[in-house]
Amino acid sequence: MLTTRNRRLIALGVLISALGLLCVWYGVFTPAPQAGIYPGNPDISDTPERYIGDRVVVHGTVVSTSPLSIRLDTPATPVIVITDLDRRVTVNQELSVFGVLTAERTVRANRSLTVPKQNVWYMYFVSALAGLWVLTRLLRGWTIDWQRLELTPADQPQEEA
Amino acid sequence: MPDLLSHALIGYILATLLGVRYDWIDSTYVTVVMAGAFIPDIMKIAIVLPSATVSDAIGMPFEWFALHTLGGATLSILIGVTLVAPRIRSRVGALLGVGAVSHLVADAMLLNVTGRSFPLFWPLSPWRPPSPGLYLSTDPGPAFVLSVIALLVWALKRSTGDTIGTSEPRTR
């Protein structure tokens, strides 16, 4: 039974390793439009020549409005020119575009999304609030036995091992 | 994803309503569902440690987003279950599951520029379902509506004189 600290540590080691492997496996995903997996920022950043003529998704920060260009958040931080965008944007806005890669660094927009900066701040603020709320509830409702590495409801006596 | 407050509120509402049917779901266990609702967003660790950075460091592909799928959530729930006593493992596992699944479903309805959501069933399937595109993660609307519902649910529970959400001792 997983009731001792050492056994729990081993189990945690196994599970966290499995999570790591899962993240590696997910990283191997290659674009497959028929399953809704379109080439995205990493693909357009590293190997754009493979996807010319294909539908792609890119998102980044607007760095220029003439020509309209966004900088992707990948390590290479390439700048992509966006054509045929049907909305007005300003520098520093976050822009997501779904469209066709017409050249290695050019996307013809089909659909797009922007997010106002203040909404992003709102999201971070309420998310932090939520984190505090749940953390408070956890600290009040549960106690930690460090010897056995076990969480128990605060209103229940712990079982003897 | 809808903001974390919306996810936490969905967890709270679901758990409190489940507590009507299962009276062992008290405040302690409502918290478990709410914690479960946070699980898929553990992937937000990518904000401070980008997937590309980890990938370069280990020399292999790596993507934190795996944590935001059925497979990632399942392993994370198992971690939670490992940390509690055997006699409450099935309860905790089930409630964490309710929370995590509610998060994945809520996120699957986010407005997305491709019209498709994320592969929530991975690794069982790489399929990205079409999304009804109901809201953006930055919209204040969902949290507002959910706050109202949560308040109503809370008030209803208190007015029916139930012990859910209070610290009265219960016999089990």
HADDOCK unambig.tbl for C-alpha pairs under 7 A between the chains (distance, minus, plus):
assign (segid A and resid 2 and name CA) (segid B and resid 82 and name CA) 6.96 0.50 0.50
assign (segid A and resid 3 and name CA) (segid B and resid 85 and name CA) 6.85 0.50 0.50
assign (segid A and resid 8 and name CA) (segid B and resid 82 and name CA) 6.43 0.50 0.50
assign (segid A and resid 12 and name CA) (segid B and resid 79 and name CA) 6.26 0.50 0.50
assign (segid A and resid 15 and name CA) (segid B and resid 75 and name CA) 6.39 0.50 0.50
assign (segid A and resid 15 and name CA) (segid B and resid 79 and name CA) 6.61 0.50 0.50
assign (segid A and resid 19 and name CA) (segid B and resid 72 and name CA) 6.50 0.50 0.50
assign (segid A and resid 19 and name CA) (segid B and resid 75 and name CA) 6.64 0.50 0.50
assign (segid A and resid 22 and name CA) (segid B and resid 66 and name CA) 6.22 0.50 0.50
assign (segid A and resid 23 and name CA) (segid B and resid 62 and name CA) 5.29 0.50 0.50
assign (segid A and resid 23 and name CA) (segid B and resid 63 and name CA) 4.98 0.50 0.50
assign (segid A and resid 23 and name CA) (segid B and resid 64 and name CA) 5.61 0.50 0.50
assign (segid A and resid 23 and name CA) (segid B and resid 66 and name CA) 5.08 0.50 0.50
assign (segid A and resid 24 and name CA) (segid B and resid 60 and name CA) 6.84 0.50 0.50
assign (segid A and resid 24 and name CA) (segid B and resid 61 and name CA) 5.33 0.50 0.50
assign (segid A and resid 24 and name CA) (segid B and resid 62 and name CA) 4.23 0.50 0.50
assign (segid A and resid 24 and name CA) (segid B and resid 63 and name CA) 6.28 0.50 0.50
assign (segid A and resid 26 and name CA) (segid B and resid 62 and name CA) 6.85 0.50 0.50
assign (segid A and resid 26 and name CA) (segid B and resid 63 and name CA) 5.92 0.50 0.50
assign (segid A and resid 26 and name CA) (segid B and resid 66 and name CA) 5.71 0.50 0.50
assign (segid A and resid 27 and name CA) (segid B and resid 61 and name CA) 4.69 0.50 0.50
assign (segid A and resid 27 and name CA) (segid B and resid 62 and name CA) 4.46 0.50 0.50
assign (segid A and resid 27 and name CA) (segid B and resid 63 and name CA) 4.71 0.50 0.50
assign (segid A and resid 28 and name CA) (segid B and resid 61 and name CA) 5.88 0.50 0.50
assign (segid A and resid 35 and name CA) (segid B and resid 126 and name CA) 6.99 0.50 0.50
assign (segid A and resid 35 and name CA) (segid B and resid 127 and name CA) 5.27 0.50 0.50
assign (segid A and resid 35 and name CA) (segid B and resid 128 and name CA) 6.26 0.50 0.50
assign (segid A and resid 36 and name CA) (segid B and resid 116 and name CA) 6.46 0.50 0.50
assign (segid A and resid 36 and name CA) (segid B and resid 127 and name CA) 6.90 0.50 0.50
assign (segid A and resid 36 and name CA) (segid B and resid 128 and name CA) 5.55 0.50 0.50
assign (segid A and resid 96 and name CA) (segid B and resid 113 and name CA) 6.67 0.50 0.50
assign (segid A and resid 97 and name CA) (segid B and resid 113 and name CA) 6.50 0.50 0.50
assign (segid A and resid 98 and name CA) (segid B and resid 113 and name CA) 5.86 0.50 0.50
assign (segid A and resid 98 and name CA) (segid B and resid 114 and name CA) 5.88 0.50 0.50
assign (segid A and resid 111 and name CA) (segid B and resid 113 and name CA) 6.13 0.50 0.50
assign (segid A and resid 112 and name CA) (segid B and resid 113 and name CA) 5.74 0.50 0.50
assign (segid A and resid 113 and name CA) (segid B and resid 113 and name CA) 6.18 0.50 0.50
assign (segid A and resid 119 and name CA) (segid B and resid 138 and name CA) 5.25 0.50 0.50
assign (segid A and resid 119 and name CA) (segid B and resid 139 and name CA) 6.81 0.50 0.50
assign (segid A and resid 120 and name CA) (segid B and resid 138 and name CA) 5.71 0.50 0.50
assign (segid A and resid 123 and name CA) (segid B and resid 3 and name CA) 5.63 0.50 0.50
assign (segid A and resid 123 and name CA) (segid B and resid 138 and name CA) 5.36 0.50 0.50
assign (segid A and resid 126 and name CA) (segid B and resid 5 and name CA) 5.84 0.50 0.50
assign (segid A and resid 127 and name CA) (segid B and resid 3 and name CA) 5.74 0.50 0.50
assign (segid A and resid 127 and name CA) (segid B and resid 4 and name CA) 4.54 0.50 0.50
assign (segid A and resid 127 and name CA) (segid B and resid 5 and name CA) 5.34 0.50 0.50
assign (segid A and resid 130 and name CA) (segid B and resid 4 and name CA) 6.04 0.50 0.50
assign (segid A and resid 130 and name CA) (segid B and resid 5 and name CA) 4.70 0.50 0.50
assign (segid A and resid 130 and name CA) (segid B and resid 8 and name CA) 6.53 0.50 0.50
assign (segid A and resid 134 and name CA) (segid B and resid 31 and name CA) 6.80 0.50 0.50
assign (segid A and resid 134 and name CA) (segid B and resid 34 and name CA) 6.78 0.50 0.50
assign (segid A and resid 134 and name CA) (segid B and resid 35 and name CA) 6.66 0.50 0.50
assign (segid A and resid 137 and name CA) (segid B and resid 31 and name CA) 6.21 0.50 0.50
assign (segid A and resid 138 and name CA) (segid B and resid 31 and name CA) 6.43 0.50 0.50
assign (segid A and resid 141 and name CA) (segid B and resid 28 and name CA) 5.17 0.50 0.50
assign (segid A and resid 149 and name CA) (segid B and resid 83 and name CA) 6.44 0.50 0.50
assign (segid A and resid 150 and name CA) (segid B and resid 83 and name CA) 4.93 0.50 0.50
assign (segid A and resid 150 and name CA) (segid B and resid 84 and name CA) 5.18 0.50 0.50
assign (segid A and resid 150 and name CA) (segid B and resid 85 and name CA) 6.73 0.50 0.50
assign (segid A and resid 151 and name CA) (segid B and resid 83 and name CA) 5.90 0.50 0.50
assign (segid A and resid 151 and name CA) (segid B and resid 84 and name CA) 5.00 0.50 0.50
assign (segid A and resid 152 and name CA) (segid B and resid 84 and name CA) 6.34 0.50 0.50
assign (segid A and resid 153 and name CA) (segid B and resid 28 and name CA) 6.53 0.50 0.50
